[in-house]
Amino acid sequence: RRRRRRRKRLGISQAGRLALPSAARAPALQASVKEGGTMVHIGDLPEDILLDLLSLVPGRDLVLNCRLVCSQWRELVDAAALWKRKSQREGYLPPGQDGNIPDWRTFYFLCTLKRNLIKNPVAEAGFNYWNLDSNKRDKWKIEEQLGADGQVQKVFVTSYRLCMKHQLINLKDEGYWDELMDQTKPDIVVKDWYAARNDCGCRYKLDVRLLSADYVVLEQFNPPDVVIEQWNDAEWHEVSHTFHNYPSGVRYIYFRHGGQDTQFWAGWYGIRVTNSSVTVGPEVASGGGGEAAAGRTRNKLQHIKRQISSLAKKVLLQHLQCL
């Protein structure tokens, strides 16, 4: 009896479908209801419309909840078409042809995870999150000066003895599970910015390692030291490296940089570093790709509104509440 009352309250018939009052039916759906019928089911929606509705649902909910509703929804959630549409809707567009994406679901989740994994890259939080390996003589210091983009920003400055600092990134803690790293092996892109003072020579060092769970070095980027002579242009320079198709088992990323001045002057005349970054994931189109995707999204939403009434949306919500 309680079950019947609950079904009646939720508007569910004995057959398990949502019972919709005939007076509340939307014009877009009336044509699909049999004469004299009083039932509408979300499965009656055209597949293309259902794909559009599902593409509005957060990705984790699609996998953890929506996929378990029924076989039709499982097929839709597993289909590349849904994740391609969702990627395009949210502005995640590959720079080349769509055919270069072997797995749109993995592509989408990597895009949502992608961010700078280096914490406090521009010294806004002092030396928080950095481990100071070598901090000799006058030690590390934080100063404000013009950055590579011409804006005033904080930078880390070295002195006349070697100054080095590092961060150790735990990929699982950042949301990158083991199977993803071992099978998909998404690109790992490392970038750093450095500059010298005009009046003093200096040395810049960088060391990036991909480590296993036991901290074994699986792959390493350790370029030769950059030595900048005195009376240089004091311009900012970017160093960048991408790890492709690295060995399986990567669980940590070790990022270490620093340097010193070569004149051995007391004070802070050594290399300046700032805006370091480590990202994991695919490259996406830049420029107007996001705006174009937003425009397509708006047009598609208008198209949906013309084909489906607010009642159909209510059907979707009620159907999810019944799970």
Secondary structure as UniProt FT lines:
FT   HELIX           2..10
FT   TURN            14..15
FT   STRAND          18..19
FT   HELIX           22..24
FT   HELIX           27..30
FT   TURN            31..32
FT   TURN            35..36
FT   HELIX           42..44
FT   HELIX           47..54
FT   TURN            55..56
FT   HELIX           59..64
FT   HELIX           66..68
FT   HELIX           71..78
FT   HELIX           80..89
FT   TURN            90..91
FT   HELIX           98..100
FT   HELIX           104..113
FT   TURN            121..122
FT   TURN            124..129
FT   STRAND          131..135
FT   TURN            137..138
FT   STRAND          141..146
FT   TURN            148..149
FT   STRAND          152..157
FT   STRAND          163..170
FT   TURN            171..175
FT   HELIX           178..179
FT   HELIX           180..184
FT   STRAND          188..195
FT   TURN            198..199
FT   STRAND          202..211
FT   TURN            213..214
FT   STRAND          217..221
FT   STRAND          226..228
FT   STRAND          237..243
FT   TURN            248..249
FT   STRAND          252..261
FT   STRAND          272..280
FT   TURN            287..288
FT   HELIX           289..307
FT   HELIX           310..321
//
